[in-house]
Amino acid sequence: MTAASPLRVSAPARIASPRRYVLCRPDHFEVTYAINPWMDPAAPVDRARALAQWEILRATLEAHGHTVETVPGEPGLPDMVFAANSGIVIGGHALSARFAHPERAAEGPAFHRWFAARELRALAAAAETNEGEGDFAFAGQRILAGVGFRCSPAAHAEVERYFDLPVVSLELVDPRFYHLDTALMVLDDTTVAYYPAAFSAAARDVLNALYPDAILADGNDAVCFGLNGLSDGEHVFLDPGATGLIAQLRARGFVPVPLDLSELRKGGGGVKCCVLELHTRRDTTVR
């Protein structure tokens, strides 16, 4: 290398780890009500296309070495396909959801029955609204939690007590990004990607302090649900429209895996909304 040659800094090697995921087939998916800005009951839904896209999601996760379990959907619960909202599962403990809107209220007990039938220590959320991994993101050393639209500070306290992990509250301010998982994605225990404009100034300060090297998504990445993605530590499953985010992920050594869930997005959900992770607890030092 000559004195004039630029110094090349290679991206760190990423390591995928096998995960356990829970999905729910969209056999009953439709949009007959509007409880978020993305839902339009007047817009037609192609359920066959939604099922085909969901099957590709399931097959892709399995092809990358992950275990996928499927919860049967129930008639009258069209949003049950968005399994991430069903609860939080860490280290064999499950806290099932309590939904903000009556249209989804029955989903909490439906998933709770499934949790209880498995080898999980299951507890139903108390009186406070808690929409599972929609607003709670396990980040190894801590749980990041959204507040402002669907989840209350009291629910954050309940999650902190139950899982004995620190919960970091982050205020959401844009109604289009009503759940944390629409505006922030955990890539590994120390790396996140997020859309700054979805958060209050105080929340942005917290995120910058915790994750100074975070990937910052732009408005295009956010509105196509690019941040509603899923990472196994190396592969990142996300919407193909998030072109800026995809480029940044590649530059950081991650491997983007584009998945089109445009039909299910009519209900306000993308890749992550469709996937609940059964997390393995890792004993790490909280910083």
Secondary structure, DSSP 8 states (H G I E B T S, - for coil): --TTS--------------EEEEE--TT----S-SSTT--TTS---HHHHHHHHHHHHHHHHHTT-EEEEE---TT-GGGG-GGGGEEEETTEEEE-B-SSGGGTTHHHHHHHHHHHTT-EEEE--SS-B-GGGTEEE-SS-EEEEESSS--HHHHHHHHHHHTS-EEEEEB--GGG-SGGGTEEEEETTEEEE-GGGB-HHHHHHHHHH-TT-EE--HHHHHTTTTS-EESSSEEEE-TT-HHHHHHHHHTT-EEEE---TTGGGGT--TGGG-EEEE--------
